[in-house]
């Protein structure tokens, strides 16, 4: 126990003593705060064009049609389509409408960033609607009144899933946490693998195993990094809360709704699955890295755990796109090398029972223990072998 405590403290202190670690954590903290400024920046005039609230950048041409034009505010009247088109192309106007006996056109500069709706188009369209009703002998106000009293079906969710607004909030949480977990495993996986190979390449491992059991070494490394991850997550969450406190008064009602409706149970489940998956992969990274003796070989050594993790990451994005209801999503939520992403996603955006959640986590936890035992064995056998081509599975099964 004393040896474990020594290794654990040494690894943790060594990790935080690095300048790169301090810089990365500071950057994560600043990014976390910076993210909270995005909604208020997006709502500022910095990313908005000139205001058209009074239709002062809208215009119309009406020919050979007797229509009463109401509620068009400061919209300009043009005499010809050509003049209107020219001013829109020259960016003097944003939009225009042409109404003649034979045509009804809406003119604007189209792009992938164009808005689908236009208040000016809707206001003008209401006048045209009144004209059509009048031509057909109908009273616009009476028809509108009847329409407003028509019974509308009340949406009832019978699937057991959360409501749409809650699902939107949960999807945002899933995207954010999944990305953070991905970056964390990539960052710390590289750290643990590089440290193992460095100790082996400079023969420090020979001195270490004299006084410390290899099992204690790998357990100390992995658990020290797990604590470092918790600290890093705490910094990120702290940065988010600090930023939210600074910016909350500037947010729109929609953003406030998202923040107020974050489900702490979903967040808790995500963190539990993510941390367990992290520990499993750190054992794998350490064990596979111990198979080589040179720093330049480390990337090739950790290819299998790295590809497994990346595959799970992209599979999870497919699951998010399919609402978590497909058969493949259900299967992957019980496969321990993907469940730390997929079951969390299904729980957040679909209907998952507590029994399913418990079974998935149980399989993940047991697999993590098995991977830990396997990694300890391989690490112990590989640490003092130099200049040999080692195979993880051959060492594990004694071949």
N, C-alpha and C positions, 0 to 999 in steps of 0.2 A: 504493500500500500504506500509505503514511504517512497519507493522508487517511482511508482506511478505519479504521485504528487510532484516529485522532482521533475519528471519528464513533462508533465502537464504544464507546470509553471514555467519551465524553460521554453517550451514551444510557444506558449501564449505571449510571454515577454519578448521572445525573438520575433514573433510576428508583428507585434505592435511597435517594436523598436525600429522597424524598417521605415525609411522615409517614404517609400512608395506606398506603403500601407496607409500612412497618415494622409498622404495626398489623395489617394483613392477614396478614403472615407470622408475626407473634407469635401471632395467633389460630389460624392453621393448626397451628402447633407445639403450642399448648395443647390444641387439639381432638384432635390425633394422640395426645398423652399421655392425654387424657381418655377416648378410645375404649377404651384398654387397661384402664380401671377398670370398664367396663360389665359384663363377665362376673362379676367379684367382687362388684359391687354387686347384680347380679341374683340371685346365690346367697346374699346376706345375708338376714337376717330382715326387712329393710326392705320387700321386696316379697312376703313370704310371709305367709300367714294363720297362724292358730294351728295348731300341729303336731297331726297325728292319727296319729302313728306307732304309738301303742298302742291305736288305735281308741276313744279316750276321747270322741271326738265322733261316734261311730257307735252305732246301736241297731237292735234288731230286734223283731219280733212274730211268734211262732210259735203257731198255733192248729190243733187237730185233726190234727196231724202229729207222729209219733214219730220225731224225728231227733236224732242225737247231735251236739252242737255242740262242735267242738274248734278250738283256735287262734284264738279270737275276742278274746283278750287282755282289754281293759277295756271292750269293747262292752256297752252297757246293754240290759237286757230290758224291753220295754214290754208293757202289757196290751192296749192298743188302738191301732188305726191312727190314729184321730183325734188322740190325745195325741202320737203320734210325729210326725205331720204338723205339728202346731202348734209343736212344739219346733224342727223344721227351718225352718219359716217364720220363727220368732222368732230364728233363728241361734244357738240353744243347741246344735244339732247340725248336722253337715254332711251326713249321709246316714243312710238307714235301709232295712231290708229287711222286707217283709211276706211270710210264708210260711204259707199255709193249704192246706186240702185242694183248693181250687179255683183258687188264684191264687199267683203268685210275682212280687212287685213290688220294684223298686228305686226309692227315693225320694231326691231331692236337689233343690237349687236350680239349675236349668239356666241357663247363659248361654254366650255365645260363648267365654268364657275357662274354661269347665268342662273338667276333665281327662276324657279318654276312658276311662281305667282307674281302678280303685279296688282297693287291696289288701284292704280289708274285703269288698268284693263278691266278689273272687276266693276269699278264705278261706271265706266263707259258702257260695259256690257249690261248693266242694270237698266240703263236708259234705252238700249236697243231692245231688251226684253219687254219693257213697258210698251214700246212701239209695236212690237209683234202682237202682244196681247190686245192692244187697242184695235189693230187691223183685223183681228179675229173676233171682235165684239166682246172681249173679256175685260173685266175690271181687275187691274193689277193688284190693288190693295186687298180686294176680296180673295183673289187666288192665293196671294201670299199668306193671308190670315188662315185660310183653309190648310195650306201646306204646313204651317207652324203647329197646327193641332192634330196632324196625322200621327197615329201611334207608331212609336219606334221600338223595335225589339231590344230588350235589355240583354247585354252580353253576359253569359254565365259560363264560368270556367269549370268544366266537369272533369278535367284531367288531373286535378289535384296539384298542378303546378302553381307557382306564385304568379301574381298578376304581372301584366306586361311591364309596367313602370318599375316594379321591383326587379324583374328579370334584366331590364336595361342596366339598372344600378349594379346588379350582380355580375353582369358581363364585363362592365368596366373594372370591377374589383378583380375578376378572373384575369383579364388582360394585363392589368398592372402587376398582380402578384406573380403570374406566370413569367413575365418578363424579368422581374426582380430575381426570381429563383433561377432562371436560366443564366443570368449574368453572374449570380453568386456561385453557382456550381462551376461554371467555366473559370472564374477567377480563382476560387479556392482549390479546385481540382488541379490547376496548373501549379499552385503553390505547394501542395502536399507532394505532388509527383516530383517536382524539381528538388525539393528538400531531401526526399528519399534518395534520389540519384546522386545528389551532391555528397551526402554522407557516405554513400557507397563508393563513389569515385575517388574521394580524397582519403579513403581508408579510415575515416572517423568511425565507421560502423564497427570495425574490428575492436576498437577501444570501448565502444558503447555496450556491445553484447557481452563483454567481460563482466560488467557490473549490473547491467539491466537486461532482463529477459526481452527478446524480440516482441513477444506478445504485449508486454508493458509499453514498449516503444510505440508500436502502431496504435494502441488504444490511447496513449497520451497524445499522439499527434492528431488523431481524428477528433477526439473529444475537445481538445484545445481549440481546434478550428471551428468546431460546432459552437463553442461559447463565443468565439470571435464573430461568427455569423449572427448569433443572437444580438450581440452588441451592435453590429453593423445594421441589422434590421431595426434595432431600437433607435439608431441615429436617423435612419430614413423616415421612420414613423414620427420621430420627434420633429424632424424638419418639416414634414407634411403638416403636423398639428400647428407648429409655429407659423408656417405660411398661411394656413387657413385662418388663424386668429388675426393675422395682419390684414388679409384680403376679404374676409367674409362679408363685410359691409358693402363691397363693390360688386358682389356676384349677382347674377340674374336669379329670378325665382327658380328656373329650371336647374341651375347649378346648385342652389341651396337645397332643392329637393333631393338631388343625388347624394349630397353630403349627409343630409339628415336621415336618409333611408339606407345607409350602408348597414347591412346585417352583420352584427358582430359574430354571430354563430357561423356564418359563411366564412368570415375572415379567420376565425379561430380554427375551423376545420382545414382551411387552406394552409395555415401556418403549421398545423400538426402534421399533415401529410407531407408538406414541403420539407420540414426539418428532418423527418424520418427518411425521406428519399435522399436528402443531402448526406446524412450519415452513411447510408448504404453506398452511395457513389464515392464518398471519400475513402472508404475501405477499399473499394475496387481500384481507385486511382493509385492508392499507396501500394497495393499488392502488385498491380501490373507494372508500376514504375520500378519496383524492386527487381524485376527480371532483367534489367539492363544495367550497365556499369558506366555508361558515358552520357553526358548531358545531351549531346546531339542525337541520341537514340530515344530520348524520353517521349517525343511526340508519336513515334511509331509504336512504342510500347503501350501507350494509353489509348490507342485507336479504338479498341472494342468498347470500353466503357464510354468513351466520348461519343461514338456513333450511336450507341444505345440511347444515351441521354438526348442527343440531338433529334433522333428519330421519334422519341416520346414527345419532345417539344413540338415538333411539326404535326404529329398525329393529334395532339391536343388542339391545335388550331383548326384542324379539320372537324374535330368533335364540336368545337364552338360554332362552326358554320352550319352544323347539322342539328343544332339545338339539343344535342346530347341524347336523342331518342333512338338512334340507330342500333342495330344488333352489334356492330363492330364496337360502338362506344361502350355498350354493356360488357362485352368481352374484355376490352382493354382496361376497364375500370377494376377488374379483378387480377390482371396481370401485374405483378409487383414492380416490374421495370417501366410501367407506364401509369400505374394507378395513382401515384403521387400527384400527377397532373390531371388525369382523366376523371377520376372519381370526384375530386374537388370541383371540377368543371360541371359534371353532371349534377352534383349536389346543389350547385349555385343556380343553374339555369333549367333544371329538369325536376322530375318527381322521383326522389330517391328515399327509400325508407331507412329508418335508423338501423334496421337489421342488415340491409345491404351495405350501409356505410361502415358498420362495425365489422362485417365479414371482410370487406375490402381492406380496412386498416389492419385487421388481424393478420391477413395474408402478407401484407407489406411489412409489418413488424417482425413476423416470424422469418420472412425472407431476409430482412436486414440482419437478424441474428445469425442466420445460416451463412450469409455473405461475409459477415464479420469473422466467424469461425474459420471459414475457408480462406479468407484473406490473411488472417493471422498465421495459419499453417504455411501458406505459400510464402509470405513475407519472411517467416522464420527460416525456411529452407533456402530461400533465394538470396538473402542479405549477404552471406559470406561466399557466394559463388561468383567468381570473376572470369571474364573471357569465355564464357560458355553461352550457347544459345538456349535459353530457358523457355519452357512452355508452361503457362499457368495451369492448364488442366492436367498435364503430365505430373507436375509437382503435387497438385492437389490429390490426385488418385494414385500417387506413388509409382508411376510408370517410368 
